[in-house]
Amino acid sequence: MKLMIFGKPSCPACQSIKEKMQYFAEKHQPIPIEYFDVETVDGITESAYRSVPDIPTVVLMKENEEVKRWVKSAPIFSELKELLAADKHE
C-alpha cells in the first residue's frame, strides 16, 4: 500500500497534511508516500488521472487500486492503522 498526497507548496493545509503523513510513516507505521504538486505538469496530470477534485487530497492505494480517499482532510491515524492492518490480514 502507499499514500498519494495531492497539494501545492503555497497551500498551508497541504503542507500540514504532508508533514502529518510523513510523521505517521516515520513514527507509527512505515508506508510509502508520493507527493504530487498540482502546479507542475506531472502533478496536474496525475491529479486529472486520479480524478482529484480539490486539494489537499490523500489517496490510499493498493496495487494501483484506490482503497480510500480523503478530500480537504487527512486520515486519522487510528483509521489509517486499521486500513493497513486489514490489508495485512488479506
C-alpha positions, 0 to 999 in steps of 0.5 A: 500500500502507499499514500498519494498526497495531492497539494501545492507548496503555497497551500498551508493545509497541504503542507500540514497534511504532508508533514502529518503523513510523513510523521505517521510513516516515520513514527507509527507505521512505515508506508510509502508516500508520493507527493504530487504538486498540482502546479507542475505538469506531472502533478496536474496530470496525475491529479486529472488521472486520479480524478482529484477534485480539490486539494489537499487530497490523500489517496490510499492505494493498493496495487494501483487500486484506490482503497480510500480517499480523503478530500480537504482532510487527512486520515486519522491515524487510528483509521489509517492503522486499521486500513493497513492492518486489514490489508495485512490480514488479506 
